[in-house]
């Protein structure tokens, strides 16, 4: 399916083309990026091509550009309030490219958005679920390591559905928006879910991740149908090729969500209590009519490690230790790349 056009227009040619290069390198943006250094070249291009999104500096816009009728037009502002642009959402020009695109995609997600063509099943992302009924198995360490390794070659998104992910503390970051806000967006029946995802994602070593929910109560308030909508939209309409979902026990419809995964990894332990929990889980899965989950589940016993040094570097270092070596071999053997 042909990508829609995202046009950047700024009289500073270096700025426009540098932003274009960043956006083209950012493979989660579902647009073809075009850069222009004058209103004339932009209008000439528009005569032959449809433009879905236009990001243009206040110095470049004129009546001819306004008359193009591009619905999703946003102004690159240098900080001054210009009354003639009050009808357009504005984005501050002199901030990081990452923040610029988040703001633009946020505005775009709130707009009516485009009518979509039918999506091809061949374009669907491969969803990898990570779940275990057993605690203290390095499940999240494994999931994030897997995500980072997949992200070296594939556009990959990590989603944590645990009650207490600990990611904010591990990364030393506070998130302005998180999974709770995204699911509220889904609950409202908004259509541009993928654009909202693109606005919210953070990045760790090329791995995109959605900031996890702060409160377990927010996760409990999401229905299985709403989770289904989110993962279907990401799987079918985003630019991601791999989606790694780190499951906890709170999400409604856990078995149904697991059944939507093409591959499931289950970190396990071999003590008597752990084996008893595993047996109970498998019996419940069969009784619930989801026996196919067990066929797609690969039990793994992960190599333990003592320490990777300072907490703030723990997640980045995972891929380079014994666990990373284990995951790389697993990815090769299971054909996940």
C-alpha positions in Angstrom: 0.0 0.0 0.0 1.4 3.4 -1.0 2.5 5.6 1.9 0.8 8.9 2.5 2.9 12.1 2.1 4.3 14.1 5.1 5.7 17.4 3.8 8.2 19.6 5.6 8.6 23.1 4.3 11.1 25.7 5.8 13.0 28.5 4.1 16.1 27.1 5.9 16.9 24.3 3.5 19.3 22.6 5.9 16.7 22.5 8.6 14.0 21.1 6.3 16.2 18.4 4.9 17.7 17.5 8.3 14.2 17.0 9.7 13.3 14.9 6.6 16.4 12.6 7.2 15.4 12.1 10.8 11.8 11.2 9.9 12.9 8.9 7.2 15.2 7.1 9.6 12.3 6.8 12.1 10.6 3.7 10.7 7.6 3.9 12.9 6.2 6.9 11.0 3.7 5.6 8.4 4.5 8.3 5.9 6.7 9.1 3.0 8.6 12.3 3.9 9.2 15.1 1.4 11.2 18.3 2.2 10.8 21.7 0.5 12.7 25.0 1.0 10.1 27.3 -0.7 6.3 27.6 -0.9 6.7 27.6 -4.7 8.3 24.1 -4.8 5.8 22.8 -2.3 2.8 24.0 -4.4 4.3 22.6 -7.6 4.6 19.2 -5.9 1.1 19.4 -4.5 -0.2 19.9 -8.1 0.8 16.3 -8.8 0.5 14.6 -5.4 -1.8 14.5 -2.4 -0.3 15.6 0.9 -1.7 14.2 4.1 0.4 16.2 6.6 2.1 19.6 6.1 4.6 21.0 8.7 5.6 24.5 7.5 7.4 27.4 9.0 5.5 30.7 9.6 7.9 32.4 7.2 7.1 30.0 4.3 3.3 29.9 4.5 1.4 32.2 2.2 -2.1 32.5 0.6 -1.1 30.0 -2.1 -0.2 27.4 0.5 -3.4 28.1 2.4 -5.4 27.6 -0.7 -4.0 24.1 -1.2 -6.6 23.0 1.4 -4.3 20.5 3.2 -6.4 19.5 6.3 -3.5 18.6 8.6 -1.4 21.7 8.4 0.9 22.6 11.4 3.1 25.6 11.9 6.7 25.5 12.8 6.8 28.3 15.3 9.9 30.2 16.4 8.2 31.1 19.7 6.4 34.3 18.7 2.6 34.4 18.7 1.4 35.3 15.2 -2.3 36.1 15.1 -2.6 35.1 11.4 -1.7 31.5 12.3 -4.2 31.0 15.2 -6.3 28.7 13.0 -3.3 26.2 12.8 -1.8 24.1 15.6 1.8 25.1 16.1 5.0 23.2 17.1 8.1 24.9 18.5 10.8 24.7 15.9 13.9 24.8 18.0 13.4 21.5 20.0 14.5 18.0 19.3 13.2 16.3 16.2 11.8 13.6 18.5 9.6 16.1 20.4 8.5 17.8 17.2 7.2 14.6 15.6 5.5 13.6 18.9 3.6 16.9 19.0 2.7 16.6 15.3 1.5 13.0 15.6 -0.5 14.0 18.7 -2.3 16.7 16.7 -2.8 14.3 13.9 -4.2 11.6 16.2 -6.8 14.1 17.5 -8.0 15.0 13.9 -10.5 13.1 11.9 -7.7 11.3 10.1 -7.7 9.5 6.8 -10.0 6.8 5.5 -7.9 3.7 5.4 -7.7 1.1 2.7 -8.1 -2.5 3.6 -4.9 -3.8 5.2 -3.2 -6.8 3.8 -2.7 -9.8 6.2 0.9 -10.1 4.9 1.7 -6.7 6.5 0.7 -7.8 10.0 3.3 -7.6 12.7 4.4 -10.7 14.4 3.3 -10.6 18.0 5.5 -12.3 20.6 4.0 -12.9 24.0 6.0 -13.3 27.2 4.1 -14.8 30.1 4.7 -17.1 33.1 2.5 -18.1 36.1 5.8 -18.4 38.0 7.4 -15.4 39.7 11.1 -14.4 39.8 12.0 -15.9 36.4 13.7 -12.9 34.8 10.6 -12.6 32.6 10.8 -8.8 32.1 14.6 -8.8 31.7 14.1 -11.4 29.0 11.3 -9.5 27.3 13.3 -6.3 27.1 16.4 -8.1 25.9 14.4 -9.8 23.2 12.9 -6.5 22.1 16.3 -4.8 21.9 17.8 -7.6 19.9 14.9 -7.8 17.5 15.0 -4.0 17.1 18.5 -4.2 15.6 17.0 -5.5 12.4 13.2 -5.0 12.7 10.9 -2.2 13.7 9.9 -3.4 17.2 7.5 -2.2 19.9 7.6 -3.4 23.5 4.3 -3.3 25.5 4.3 -4.0 29.3 1.0 -5.2 30.8 2.3 -6.0 34.3 0.8 -4.6 37.4 4.1 -3.1 38.5 6.6 -2.8 35.6 9.3 -0.8 37.5 10.4 0.8 34.2 10.0 4.3 35.3 12.4 3.7 38.2 14.8 1.6 36.1 15.0 4.3 33.4 15.0 7.2 35.8 12.2 8.8 33.8 8.8 10.2 34.5 6.3 9.8 31.6 3.9 12.6 30.7 1.5 10.0 29.1 1.4 6.3 29.6 -0.6 3.2 28.6 -3.6 4.3 30.8 -3.9 7.5 28.6 -3.7 5.4 25.4 -6.4 3.0 26.6 -8.6 6.0 27.5 -8.1 7.2 23.9 -9.2 3.7 22.7 -12.2 3.7 25.0 -13.4 7.0 23.5 -13.7 5.2 20.1 -11.0 7.3 18.5 -9.8 5.9 15.1 -6.2 7.2 14.9 -4.8 4.8 17.5 -1.6 4.1 15.6 -0.9 7.9 15.4 -1.5 8.1 19.2 0.9 5.3 19.7 3.5 7.1 17.6 3.0 10.2 19.7 3.6 8.4 23.0 6.4 5.9 22.3 9.8 6.2 24.0 13.0 4.6 22.7 15.6 2.4 24.4 18.5 1.3 22.2 16.3 1.5 19.1 13.5 -0.4 20.8 10.3 1.5 21.0 8.2 1.1 24.1 4.9 2.4 25.4 5.3 3.9 28.9 3.5 1.3 31.1 0.5 2.1 33.3 1.3 3.5 36.7 -1.7 2.0 38.4 -2.9 -1.7 38.2 -6.4 -0.4 38.6 -6.2 1.3 35.2 -5.3 -2.0 33.6 -8.2 -3.8 35.4 -10.5 -1.2 33.9 -9.7 -2.2 30.3 -12.0 -4.8 28.7 -10.7 -7.6 26.5 -12.4 -6.0 23.5 -10.5 -2.8 24.1 -7.2 -4.7 24.3 -8.1 -6.5 21.1 -8.7 -3.2 19.3 -5.3 -1.8 20.4 -3.3 -4.9 19.4 -5.2 -5.3 16.1 -4.5 -1.6 15.2 -0.8 -1.9 16.0 -0.5 -5.3 14.3 -2.3 -4.4 11.1 -1.8 -0.6 10.6 1.5 0.4 12.2 5.0 0.3 10.8 6.1 -2.2 13.4 7.2 -5.7 12.2 7.6 -7.2 15.7 5.5 -6.5 18.9 6.7 -7.9 22.2 4.0 -8.1 24.9 5.1 -8.6 28.5 2.0 -10.0 30.1 1.1 -9.8 33.8 -2.1 -11.4 35.3 -4.2 -8.2 35.5 -5.4 -7.8 31.9 -8.9 -9.0 31.3 -9.0 -11.9 28.8 -5.4 -13.1 29.3 -5.9 -16.4 27.4 -7.7 -14.6 24.5 -4.8 -12.1 24.3 -2.2 -14.9 24.4 -4.1 -16.7 21.6 -3.4 -13.7 19.4 0.3 -14.2 19.7 2.2 -16.1 17.0 4.9 -17.1 19.5 4.8 -17.3 23.3 7.8 -17.6 25.6 7.4 -18.8 29.1 10.3 -18.5 31.5 10.1 -21.3 34.1 11.8 -22.6 37.3 12.1 -26.2 38.2 11.4 -26.3 42.0 8.4 -28.2 43.2 6.2 -25.1 43.9 6.9 -23.6 40.5 6.2 -26.9 38.7 2.9 -27.2 40.6 1.9 -23.7 39.5 2.7 -24.5 36.0 0.6 -27.6 36.1 -2.4 -25.7 37.5 -2.0 -23.1 34.7 -1.9 -25.6 31.9 -5.0 -27.4 33.3 -6.9 -24.1 33.4 -5.9 -23.2 29.9 -7.2 -26.5 28.6 -10.4 -26.3 30.6 -11.0 -22.8 29.2 -10.8 -24.0 25.6 -7.5 -22.4 24.7 -5.3 -25.5 24.4 -3.7 -24.1 21.2 -1.9 -21.6 23.5 0.2 -24.4 24.9 1.2 -25.6 21.4 2.6 -22.1 20.7 4.3 -21.8 24.1 8.0 -22.5 24.4 9.2 -23.0 28.0 12.7 -21.5 28.6 15.0 -21.6 31.6 17.0 -18.4 31.5 20.6 -18.0 32.6 20.8 -16.1 35.8 23.2 -13.2 36.5 24.2 -11.5 39.7 24.7 -7.9 38.7 25.1 -5.5 35.8 26.4 -2.6 37.9 24.3 0.6 38.4 20.6 0.3 38.2 20.2 3.1 35.6 22.3 1.1 33.1 20.7 -2.3 33.8 18.3 -2.4 30.8 20.9 -1.2 28.3 23.5 -3.8 29.4 21.1 -6.8 29.3 21.7 -7.4 25.6 25.5 -7.7 26.1 25.6 -10.3 28.8 24.9 -14.0 29.1 21.2 -13.3 28.8 21.8 -11.4 25.5 23.8 -14.3 24.1 21.0 -16.7 25.1 18.3 -14.6 23.4 20.3 -14.1 20.2 20.6 -17.9 19.8 16.9 -18.3 20.5 16.0 -15.6 17.9 18.1 -17.4 15.3 16.8 -20.8 16.1 13.2 -19.7 16.1 13.4 -17.5 13.0 12.2 -14.4 14.6 14.4 -12.1 12.6 
